[in-house]
Amino acid sequence: MKRLLLLIALFFCMMSLTTKADEGMWIPMLVEKLNYAEMQKLGLKLSPEEVYSVNHSSLKDAIVIFGRGCTGEIISDQGLLLTNHHCGYGAIQSVSSVESNYLRDGFWAKSHASEIPIADLTVQFLISMEDVTSQVLEGLTLHSPEAERNETISKRIRAIVEKATAGTHYNAIVKEYYEGSEYYLLVYETFKDVRLVGTPPEVIGKFGADTDNWTWPRHTGDFSLFRVYAGPDNKPAAYSPDNKPFKPRHFLPISLDGVKRGDFAMILGNPGSTDRYLTSYGVEMAVNETNPTRVKIRAEKLRIMSEGMDKDPAVRLKYASKYAGVSNYWKYFIGQTRGLKRLDVVDKKKNIEQNYMQWLERNPSLKAEYGQALPLISDAYKTLAEYNIARWYMVEAIMQGSEILTNASRFSKLNDLLKAGNPDQEAIRKEAERLEKNVDEWFKNYDTGIDQNLLARMLEMYSADVPQHQQPVLLGSLIHASKGNFSNLAAGIFKKSLFASPDRIKAFLTSPKSKTIEKDPAFQLIKAFYAKNQEIQEATRQANENLKQGNRVFVAGLRQMQPDRTFYPNANFSLRLTYGSVLDYYPADAIHYDYYTTTKGILEKEDPSVREFEVPEKLKKIISAADYGRYANADGTMSVNFLSNLDITGGNSGSPVIDGNGRLIGLAFDGNWEAMSGDIAFEPELQRTISVDIRYVMLIIDKFADAHHLLREMKIVQNNQYVAPQEQAIPASRRINKN
């Protein structure tokens, strides 16, 4: 009987390991040590060096950090870059106008000369990654006082970065892993001349928009194309018409073979942030207070922006990117809360914590090292809970609310210089020039009516929801003076503040005076908010230090408790690898979702009266005629999106989905609604990555945009054979004519 029970236990242990095989955001340089055997079993044909290498060309050399929060990949030897439409959205909007609206109409450069430079857009290639834990933590322990530990670590990190970049054009950063138990140096090469090459119109690139966001089935052509340019030495250079397309160490071939259920798939990308080791205390706060607060504030911001956008097409274009940014995570927080509740994540976390404490009771020798973790965390959350509402209102309603307050805050440094005992006139001049240079950019996508309404509503909500003693005294005075009328309060600030107008700011900067800044009502208000926020930060400083230490000790303890388990660190916007299979799923009882969608669903969703579901006439003709060429499935249908059980999060947007031979099969752009709790708790039966099938991308470039010159610079593979450029345009006689 004991033997039978042991066998049963071993079976379920193995089952657990199997179901977890697809979970994990792995450090690529450790793939050979941690994951390679499993990846081979699933279908990987590449060697570890072909995935990640410092000395030789590898997949990692085709992957970039795109902008400030996405991933992209190089798909030609001429620096052609593919990422999501929603990742390129802000860049596309920045070069659009009412007359040349590339969001609405799309854009396809006919030559290198017609590609559009994007100001301030960068891409970063990872050059190398190195474990520097011993250098960073020498002489420190898990229990070193947090302030002392942070100061020591900061000094050492600065020295490591300076040494790594000395005499080079590289930039570098040292990031912490496993809550600060390990540290890695990442060296990057950053290119600053990036140009828009092509984008489908919004009705393709954002088909379904907010309605379909985070859900399956999807039918979205979420992609855009850019090009990286370099100087004559193939190194980063500021924009110049003389720059040449960058020659990469590696670019991804494109596969037209399509995907089927069970196929191996992997993603290399830059996931932004996860909290998989979050305790039950943190989950409870997220579910009960943090997420509902952020959803409530964002809903109002969206309503106010939408009202203004509906009145004027020019305003709609100005606020398109801002609205999309607020909306994306408004829906995310709704879904995450729902998922955390539905999947009983709090109870699951409590079970882990109970097992942890029981393990310590069985191992008294380890209790001194790891026993204080949960008490530290528990006590920290008690303090943090007192200020949690104020914290998130400061972030969402004030710092990310009305832009007049943001503009005013930008003048704090100038004000300090002006009121110094012995003013440095040269420093004042340089700071004034810096501010003046940016004024037009700040107001390029701005509407006074929307911003004034935002200020009124954000202050009203802040006043109602934040505990009175945690609010700035000045806010109460302003409310009293306006007799509780927040519209009048906001109107008064906009009427008197120089930060409401680019012309006022420019006039002020011709002869700046501290007295003018200090008397400005918007500056006074944001200064008061920052002062109150500083008080709150000081009140919670020790709790935050205890929480950081408690989390570090807890994760270290978990790794000791489960020595046979391979742990991966939380995402921190550094290069990671995730792998698994193309897979369908069952979201609920009696419901099955297939692993791919087709163009048939585009026409089924079409609704000309709803902007999100408009279908361009040219695309309808392609679909109606089944004019798919070699991009079609064997049965003549045309795939649009597909699912896999890969482990991604924000920051992975734009990441390549790669097959076992290192070829591009898709472009990741979203997760699914049923597993929105995934940043905190991975659910292998439910969690899916939603990707654009690369063949649909090729179809749009080829048949919809007629951008055949772009296809000619790609390496396209089908049935393990390179498709020569002259063969890529399929004559009508060879087209599949099935609907």
C-alpha positions, 0 to 999 in steps of 0.5 A: 500500500505504501509503495502504491501511495508513493507511486501515486505521489511520484505520478502527480509530482511528474504531472506537476512538473509537466504542466509547469514546463511552459511556465517561465521567463528564462534568462537566455544565457542559462538556457543550456544549463536549465532548459535545453533538454526540455526544449529539444523534447518539445521540438527545438532544433537549434543549439544553445549557441544558436539561441544565445551567444556573445561571440557568434551570431545568434537569435538574441542578436535579432531582438531589440528593445523597441522604444521604452516598453516593447520588443521588436525583431530584425527581419532583413539584412537591411535593418528592417524591424517588425513590431506590433502596431500598438507598439509603433502607435505613438510613433505613427501618431507623432508623424501624422496630421489631419491631412496625412493621417497614417493611423487612419490610412496606413503608410508604406514607404516606396523607398528608403528615401521616403521612410519617415524619421521618428524623433526620440525613438530608439532601439537597443540590441543586447550585446552581452549579459554577465552574472555580477552577483559576487561583485555586487553582494560581496560582504552583504547578507540577506539581512544586511540593513536595507539602507546600508545595503542599498547604498553599497549596492548602488556604488558597486553597480555604478563602478561595474557599469563604468568599467563595462562601458569605458572606451566604448559607445555602449550603454549598460545597466545592472539589474536585480533578479530573485528580489535582489539575491542575484545581479546581472550586467546587461550591455546594450548598443542603442541606435537613435535613427529609426524610421517608419517604413510601413503600417496598415491602417488602424482598422487592420492594425487595431481591428477590434480595438478596446472591445476585443482587447485581452480576449480570444478569438482575435482577428487583428493585424497588429504589426508595423515596420520600421528600419534601423539606420547607422553611420558609415561604420555600422554603429549608432549615429544621430539622424542624418540623411547620409546614414545607411540601413543597419547591417545586423549580426542576425535577422530572422527568416520568415516561415510560410509553413504555418502552425498546427496544434502541438508545434514547438514555439518560443519567444525571445523578448523583454517582459516588463514586470511580473510578481509571481512570488507575491504573497497573499498579503499583496494579492489581497491588497491588489484585489480589494483596493489597488486594482479597483482604485486604478480602474475607477480613476482610469475609467473617468480619464477615458470618459473625459478624453473620449468626450473631447475626442468625439467633438473634433477629428484633430483632437481625436488624432492628438489623443489617440495614443494617450487614450490607448495607453490609459485604456489598455491597462484599465481593462487589464486591471479589471481582468486581473482582479476577476482572474485572481478572485476566480482562480482563488489565488489568495488561498493558493498563496496562503497554502504556499506560505503555510507550507513554508512555515511548516518547512521552517518548523521542521528545520530549526537551523534554517529558521534564523535565516528565513523565519522573519520573511513573512512577519516582515511582509505582514507587518509592512502591509499593515502600514502600507494599507493605511496609505495605499489609496493616497499612493495610487491617487497620487500616481493615477490622478495627479502625476498621470492626470492633468498635464498642466500639473505635469508641465508645472512640475518640470519647472522645479529645477529652474525655480531652485536655480533662480532662488539660489543665494548666488544664482548661477546665470549660465545654469539658469540660461541652459535650463531655460533653453532646455525647457523652451526647446521642449514646449512645442512637443509638450503641447503638440498633442494637447487640448485645453478643454480636455485637460481642464476637465481632467483637472477638475474631475481628478481633484474632485475624486482625490478629495472624495476618496483620499483620507483628509489628513493625507491630502495637501492643505492647499487643496482644501483651501482651494475647494473652500474658495471655490465653494466645492465647485471643482469646475470653477476651481480648475477654470481659475487655475487655467485662467491664471497659470502660465503653464496652460499655454505654450505662448505664456511659457515661452514669454516667461522664459525670455526673462524667468523669475522665481516669484512668477513660478512661486505664485503660479497656482498650478505650480503651487498645487503640484508642489503641495502634492509632492510635499504631501507625497514626500510625507507619505513616503517617509511614513512608509519608508521603513515598511517598504524597506521591510517589505523589500527585505522580507520578499528577498528572504522569502524567495531565497527561502523558497529556493532552499525549500524546493532545491529540485525545482528550477526557479526563474526570476520575475520579469524586469524588462530584460531579455528572456526566453519562454517556450512551449507549444501552439495550443487551444484551450477550454476557458469554461465548462462546455466551451472550447477555443480553437488555436487559430482564427481565420479571415472569415471571422473578420467579415463576421465581426464587420460593423461599418457603424462601429469604428473598431470593426470597420473592414477596408474595401480592399481587404474585403475583396481579398477575402471574398476572392480568397486571394491569399496566394502562398500564405493560405492554409492547405484547405484554402483558408487564411489564418489571422491569429493563433494561440500558444501556451508561452509565458509573456507579459507587458514588454513582450508586445512585438516579440517574435514567435519562433519555431524550432528552426529559428524561423519567424512564425508569428508576432506576440501581441496579447494575453487572454482574458481568462488568465489575466491573473498571470502576472501574479499566478501562472495558470497553465491550463488557461494562460495563452499568448495571442499572436499574429500569424506571420503569413497574415502579416505577409498577406497585408504587405503583399496583397493589401499594401502592394509593398513587394519591395519589402518582401524582396529584402526578407528571407522567406522559407517554405517547406525548408526551401528558400523562396527566391524573390522572383517567386514571391509574387504568385501569379493568378493561375497558382492562387488557391481559390477556395473561400 
